[in-house]
Amino acid sequence: MSADEHSKVGSLSAPQALTPSNTMSTSIPLPVPEPNADSRAYWAAAREGRLTVRQCLACGERHFMPRGQCPVCWSDALEWIDCSGFGTVYSLSIVHRAPTPDFAAITPYVTALVALEEGPRMYANIVGPGALESVIGDRVRVVFERRGEAGMQIPQFTRVAGQSGGSAA
Ligand SMILES: [Zn+2]
């Protein structure tokens, strides 16, 4: 890195600059997503704090991950829709062994398949208070975890307060 570059990003390199109190940000150097042609709009929305899925204009199917064609009818007539951010834990596992050294500082952590209110299911981590007590059926809401120095935000989920393990009747 040149001296010039360093002066430009210097303030962003300070951990406190990356951890505003209202985000789930960590200062741990976890992997940062690399958007491709299919996912660029998804990640751009996430940077704005919006969780989106694609909906097929031909058959109405909604899907996740972002793809260029409908997985049901193969139409490429797709639109983006904003999600409520709420969902339910469909399945989960607690990771006790870090997959790479980068993850050691946050292990153990919860990886879950979350059924969004809009229908599609997506993988994410359950983070925040009580995350390790998560169970199938928990109601969760999206939070955005900032990663890297370019403002990338990853949709994660946190348990909705005032519930215990899907027992709400
Ligand atoms: Zn379709």
py3Dmol code that shows the C-alpha trace and the ligand (Angstrom):
import py3Dmol

protein = """\
ATOM      1  CA  MET A   1       0.000   0.000   0.000  1.00  0.00           C
ATOM      2  CA  SER A   2       1.406   3.389  -0.930  1.00  0.00           C
ATOM      3  CA  ALA A   3       1.621   6.256   1.519  1.00  0.00           C
ATOM      4  CA  ASP A   4      -1.132   7.971  -0.456  1.00  0.00           C
ATOM      5  CA  GLU A   5      -3.534   5.042  -0.159  1.00  0.00           C
ATOM      6  CA  HIS A   6      -2.735   4.683   3.483  1.00  0.00           C
ATOM      7  CA  SER A   7      -3.715   8.244   4.256  1.00  0.00           C
ATOM      8  CA  LYS A   8      -7.062   7.765   2.467  1.00  0.00           C
ATOM      9  CA  VAL A   9      -8.087   4.587   4.246  1.00  0.00           C
ATOM     10  CA  GLY A  10      -6.257   5.246   7.481  1.00  0.00           C
ATOM     11  CA  SER A  11      -9.301   6.359   9.424  1.00  0.00           C
ATOM     12  CA  LEU A  12     -11.307   3.349   8.213  1.00  0.00           C
ATOM     13  CA  SER A  13      -8.610   1.002   9.430  1.00  0.00           C
ATOM     14  CA  ALA A  14      -9.220   1.947  13.040  1.00  0.00           C
ATOM     15  CA  PRO A  15     -11.464  -0.729  14.594  1.00  0.00           C
ATOM     16  CA  GLN A  16     -13.626   1.832  16.361  1.00  0.00           C
ATOM     17  CA  ALA A  17     -14.500   3.413  13.008  1.00  0.00           C
ATOM     18  CA  LEU A  18     -15.986   0.088  11.889  1.00  0.00           C
ATOM     19  CA  THR A  19     -18.066  -0.603  14.953  1.00  0.00           C
ATOM     20  CA  PRO A  20     -20.869   1.915  15.310  1.00  0.00           C
ATOM     21  CA  SER A  21     -23.022   0.884  18.243  1.00  0.00           C
ATOM     22  CA  ASN A  22     -26.142   0.214  16.153  1.00  0.00           C
ATOM     23  CA  THR A  23     -24.729  -2.512  13.920  1.00  0.00           C
ATOM     24  CA  MET A  24     -23.692  -6.118  14.478  1.00  0.00           C
ATOM     25  CA  SER A  25     -20.248  -5.203  13.250  1.00  0.00           C
ATOM     26  CA  THR A  26     -17.188  -7.016  14.411  1.00  0.00           C
ATOM     27  CA  SER A  27     -13.613  -5.985  13.862  1.00  0.00           C
ATOM     28  CA  ILE A  28     -12.659  -9.588  13.084  1.00  0.00           C
ATOM     29  CA  PRO A  29     -11.324  -9.981   9.517  1.00  0.00           C
ATOM     30  CA  LEU A  30     -13.934 -12.491   8.338  1.00  0.00           C
ATOM     31  CA  PRO A  31     -14.316 -13.204   4.610  1.00  0.00           C
ATOM     32  CA  VAL A  32     -16.018 -10.513   2.528  1.00  0.00           C
ATOM     33  CA  PRO A  33     -18.457 -11.507  -0.278  1.00  0.00           C
ATOM     34  CA  GLU A  34     -17.498 -10.841  -3.887  1.00  0.00           C
ATOM     35  CA  PRO A  35     -20.608  -9.831  -5.846  1.00  0.00           C
ATOM     36  CA  ASN A  36     -21.090 -11.296  -9.329  1.00  0.00           C
ATOM     37  CA  ALA A  37     -23.499 -10.374 -12.125  1.00  0.00           C
ATOM     38  CA  ASP A  38     -26.378 -12.283 -10.490  1.00  0.00           C
ATOM     39  CA  SER A  39     -25.809 -11.042  -6.958  1.00  0.00           C
ATOM     40  CA  ARG A  40     -24.616  -7.466  -7.471  1.00  0.00           C
ATOM     41  CA  ALA A  41     -28.058  -5.916  -6.853  1.00  0.00           C
ATOM     42  CA  TYR A  42     -28.579  -8.154  -3.816  1.00  0.00           C
ATOM     43  CA  TRP A  43     -25.373  -6.961  -2.177  1.00  0.00           C
ATOM     44  CA  ALA A  44     -26.061  -3.345  -3.135  1.00  0.00           C
ATOM     45  CA  ALA A  45     -29.423  -3.580  -1.347  1.00  0.00           C
ATOM     46  CA  ALA A  46     -27.767  -5.179   1.677  1.00  0.00           C
ATOM     47  CA  ARG A  47     -25.397  -2.236   1.879  1.00  0.00           C
ATOM     48  CA  GLU A  48     -28.520  -0.067   2.233  1.00  0.00           C
ATOM     49  CA  GLY A  49     -29.920  -2.330   4.949  1.00  0.00           C
ATOM     50  CA  ARG A  50     -32.468  -4.070   2.691  1.00  0.00           C
ATOM     51  CA  LEU A  51     -32.917  -7.832   2.390  1.00  0.00           C
ATOM     52  CA  THR A  52     -34.124  -8.795  -1.079  1.00  0.00           C
ATOM     53  CA  VAL A  53     -35.147 -11.934  -2.965  1.00  0.00           C
ATOM     54  CA  ARG A  54     -35.942 -12.448  -6.631  1.00  0.00           C
ATOM     55  CA  GLN A  55     -39.459 -13.101  -7.888  1.00  0.00           C
ATOM     56  CA  CYS A  56     -40.297 -14.595 -11.275  1.00  0.00           C
ATOM     57  CA  LEU A  57     -42.622 -12.444 -13.381  1.00  0.00           C
ATOM     58  CA  ALA A  58     -43.714 -15.506 -15.382  1.00  0.00           C
ATOM     59  CA  CYS A  59     -44.704 -18.003 -12.658  1.00  0.00           C
ATOM     60  CA  GLY A  60     -44.533 -15.956  -9.454  1.00  0.00           C
ATOM     61  CA  GLU A  61     -41.934 -18.172  -7.742  1.00  0.00           C
ATOM     62  CA  ARG A  62     -39.618 -16.394  -5.327  1.00  0.00           C
ATOM     63  CA  HIS A  63     -36.111 -17.667  -4.847  1.00  0.00           C
ATOM     64  CA  PHE A  64     -32.810 -17.284  -3.071  1.00  0.00           C
ATOM     65  CA  MET A  65     -29.778 -17.270  -3.886  1.00  0.00           C
ATOM     66  CA  PRO A  66     -29.849 -14.647  -6.597  1.00  0.00           C
ATOM     67  CA  ARG A  67     -29.844 -16.285 -10.042  1.00  0.00           C
ATOM     68  CA  GLY A  68     -30.350 -15.041 -13.559  1.00  0.00           C
ATOM     69  CA  GLN A  69     -33.172 -17.506 -14.282  1.00  0.00           C
ATOM     70  CA  CYS A  70     -36.180 -18.787 -12.373  1.00  0.00           C
ATOM     71  CA  PRO A  71     -35.312 -22.217 -10.877  1.00  0.00           C
ATOM     72  CA  VAL A  72     -38.866 -23.430 -11.597  1.00  0.00           C
ATOM     73  CA  CYS A  73     -39.745 -22.267 -15.119  1.00  0.00           C
ATOM     74  CA  TRP A  74     -36.374 -20.942 -16.350  1.00  0.00           C
ATOM     75  CA  SER A  75     -37.777 -17.567 -17.264  1.00  0.00           C
ATOM     76  CA  ASP A  76     -35.284 -14.729 -17.092  1.00  0.00           C
ATOM     77  CA  ALA A  77     -38.054 -12.210 -16.417  1.00  0.00           C
ATOM     78  CA  LEU A  78     -37.301 -11.564 -12.758  1.00  0.00           C
ATOM     79  CA  GLU A  79     -37.783  -8.706 -10.345  1.00  0.00           C
ATOM     80  CA  TRP A  80     -36.329  -7.897  -6.943  1.00  0.00           C
ATOM     81  CA  ILE A  81     -38.645  -7.601  -3.974  1.00  0.00           C
ATOM     82  CA  ASP A  82     -37.829  -6.218  -0.539  1.00  0.00           C
ATOM     83  CA  CYS A  83     -38.387  -8.627   2.349  1.00  0.00           C
ATOM     84  CA  SER A  84     -39.912  -7.799   5.717  1.00  0.00           C
ATOM     85  CA  GLY A  85     -36.718  -9.079   7.319  1.00  0.00           C
ATOM     86  CA  PHE A  86     -38.640 -11.558   9.479  1.00  0.00           C
ATOM     87  CA  GLY A  87     -38.446 -15.312   9.284  1.00  0.00           C
ATOM     88  CA  THR A  88     -38.415 -18.569  11.199  1.00  0.00           C
ATOM     89  CA  VAL A  89     -35.537 -20.928  11.939  1.00  0.00           C
ATOM     90  CA  TYR A  90     -36.108 -23.983   9.718  1.00  0.00           C
ATOM     91  CA  SER A  91     -32.968 -25.846  10.766  1.00  0.00           C
ATOM     92  CA  LEU A  92     -29.723 -24.982  12.465  1.00  0.00           C
ATOM     93  CA  SER A  93     -26.372 -26.238  13.582  1.00  0.00           C
ATOM     94  CA  ILE A  94     -23.920 -24.892  16.117  1.00  0.00           C
ATOM     95  CA  VAL A  95     -20.386 -24.750  14.777  1.00  0.00           C
ATOM     96  CA  HIS A  96     -17.840 -25.638  17.454  1.00  0.00           C
ATOM     97  CA  ARG A  97     -14.781 -26.008  15.243  1.00  0.00           C
ATOM     98  CA  ALA A  98     -13.757 -22.955  13.219  1.00  0.00           C
ATOM     99  CA  PRO A  99     -13.734 -23.801   9.483  1.00  0.00           C
ATOM    100  CA  THR A 100     -10.780 -21.440   8.988  1.00  0.00           C
ATOM    101  CA  PRO A 101      -8.566 -19.620  11.520  1.00  0.00           C
ATOM    102  CA  ASP A 102     -10.463 -16.386  10.794  1.00  0.00           C
ATOM    103  CA  PHE A 103     -13.568 -17.809  12.447  1.00  0.00           C
ATOM    104  CA  ALA A 104     -11.897 -18.944  15.654  1.00  0.00           C
ATOM    105  CA  ALA A 105     -12.692 -15.701  17.479  1.00  0.00           C
ATOM    106  CA  ILE A 106     -16.481 -16.077  16.927  1.00  0.00           C
ATOM    107  CA  THR A 107     -16.677 -19.856  17.524  1.00  0.00           C
ATOM    108  CA  PRO A 108     -18.979 -21.358  18.665  1.00  0.00           C
ATOM    109  CA  TYR A 109     -21.553 -19.770  16.375  1.00  0.00           C
ATOM    110  CA  VAL A 110     -24.912 -20.714  14.881  1.00  0.00           C
ATOM    111  CA  THR A 111     -25.537 -21.399  11.204  1.00  0.00           C
ATOM    112  CA  ALA A 112     -29.218 -21.610  10.341  1.00  0.00           C
ATOM    113  CA  LEU A 113     -31.529 -22.147   7.412  1.00  0.00           C
ATOM    114  CA  VAL A 114     -34.093 -19.365   7.833  1.00  0.00           C
ATOM    115  CA  ALA A 115     -37.515 -19.543   6.180  1.00  0.00           C
ATOM    116  CA  LEU A 116     -38.306 -15.974   5.185  1.00  0.00           C
ATOM    117  CA  GLU A 117     -41.861 -14.650   5.514  1.00  0.00           C
ATOM    118  CA  GLU A 118     -41.788 -14.230   1.734  1.00  0.00           C
ATOM    119  CA  GLY A 119     -41.191 -17.976   1.241  1.00  0.00           C
ATOM    120  CA  PRO A 120     -37.575 -18.625   0.245  1.00  0.00           C
ATOM    121  CA  ARG A 121     -35.130 -20.142   2.709  1.00  0.00           C
ATOM    122  CA  MET A 122     -31.642 -18.762   3.145  1.00  0.00           C
ATOM    123  CA  TYR A 123     -28.552 -19.678   5.133  1.00  0.00           C
ATOM    124  CA  ALA A 124     -27.222 -17.172   7.639  1.00  0.00           C
ATOM    125  CA  ASN A 125     -25.800 -16.977  11.121  1.00  0.00           C
ATOM    126  CA  ILE A 126     -27.932 -16.362  14.176  1.00  0.00           C
ATOM    127  CA  VAL A 127     -26.169 -13.624  16.117  1.00  0.00           C
ATOM    128  CA  GLY A 128     -26.806 -11.442  19.125  1.00  0.00           C
ATOM    129  CA  PRO A 129     -28.228 -12.195  22.574  1.00  0.00           C
ATOM    130  CA  GLY A 130     -29.141 -15.839  23.173  1.00  0.00           C
ATOM    131  CA  ALA A 131     -27.951 -16.940  19.742  1.00  0.00           C
ATOM    132  CA  LEU A 132     -26.509 -20.206  21.056  1.00  0.00           C
ATOM    133  CA  GLU A 133     -29.896 -21.073  22.610  1.00  0.00           C
ATOM    134  CA  SER A 134     -31.645 -20.881  19.227  1.00  0.00           C
ATOM    135  CA  VAL A 135     -34.009 -23.710  18.354  1.00  0.00           C
ATOM    136  CA  ILE A 136     -36.024 -24.689  15.307  1.00  0.00           C
ATOM    137  CA  GLY A 137     -39.138 -22.548  15.080  1.00  0.00           C
ATOM    138  CA  ASP A 138     -37.605 -19.423  16.594  1.00  0.00           C
ATOM    139  CA  ARG A 139     -38.819 -16.204  15.060  1.00  0.00           C
ATOM    140  CA  VAL A 140     -35.882 -14.124  13.853  1.00  0.00           C
ATOM    141  CA  ARG A 141     -35.289 -10.816  12.155  1.00  0.00           C
ATOM    142  CA  VAL A 142     -32.520  -9.696   9.867  1.00  0.00           C
ATOM    143  CA  VAL A 143     -29.578  -7.632  11.069  1.00  0.00           C
ATOM    144  CA  PHE A 144     -26.717  -6.471   8.891  1.00  0.00           C
ATOM    145  CA  GLU A 145     -23.169  -7.362   9.814  1.00  0.00           C
ATOM    146  CA  ARG A 146     -20.581  -5.010   8.376  1.00  0.00           C
ATOM    147  CA  ARG A 147     -17.475  -6.615   6.954  1.00  0.00           C
ATOM    148  CA  GLY A 148     -14.356  -5.260   5.365  1.00  0.00           C
ATOM    149  CA  GLU A 149     -13.468  -1.675   4.665  1.00  0.00           C
ATOM    150  CA  ALA A 150     -15.703  -1.171   1.629  1.00  0.00           C
ATOM    151  CA  GLY A 151     -18.991  -1.022   3.540  1.00  0.00           C
ATOM    152  CA  MET A 152     -20.142  -4.538   2.632  1.00  0.00           C
ATOM    153  CA  GLN A 153     -23.000  -5.738   4.829  1.00  0.00           C
ATOM    154  CA  ILE A 154     -24.021  -9.364   5.276  1.00  0.00           C
ATOM    155  CA  PRO A 155     -27.607 -10.263   6.206  1.00  0.00           C
ATOM    156  CA  GLN A 156     -27.614 -12.255   9.439  1.00  0.00           C
ATOM    157  CA  PHE A 157     -30.453 -12.939  11.841  1.00  0.00           C
ATOM    158  CA  THR A 158     -31.129 -12.339  15.499  1.00  0.00           C
ATOM    159  CA  ARG A 159     -33.796 -13.880  17.694  1.00  0.00           C
ATOM    160  CA  VAL A 160     -36.901 -11.768  18.180  1.00  0.00           C
ATOM    161  CA  ALA A 161     -37.040 -10.767  21.839  1.00  0.00           C
ATOM    162  CA  GLY A 162     -39.704 -12.115  24.167  1.00  0.00           C
ATOM    163  CA  GLN A 163     -39.939 -15.679  22.924  1.00  0.00           C
ATOM    164  CA  SER A 164     -38.483 -19.011  23.861  1.00  0.00           C
ATOM    165  CA  GLY A 165     -38.003 -21.640  21.249  1.00  0.00           C
ATOM    166  CA  GLY A 166     -41.102 -21.319  19.118  1.00  0.00           C
ATOM    167  CA  SER A 167     -43.420 -21.911  22.062  1.00  0.00           C
ATOM    168  CA  ALA A 168     -45.528 -18.850  21.254  1.00  0.00           C
ATOM    169  CA  ALA A 169     -49.014 -20.210  20.597  1.00  0.00           C
TER     170      ALA A 169
END
"""
ligand_1 = """\
1
ZN
Zn -40.722 -18.866 -12.953
"""
view = py3Dmol.view(width=600, height=400)
view.addModel(protein, "pdb")
view.setStyle({"model": 0}, {"cartoon": {"style": "trace"}})
view.addModel(ligand_1, "xyz")
view.setStyle({"model": 1}, {"stick": {}})
view.zoomTo()
view.show()
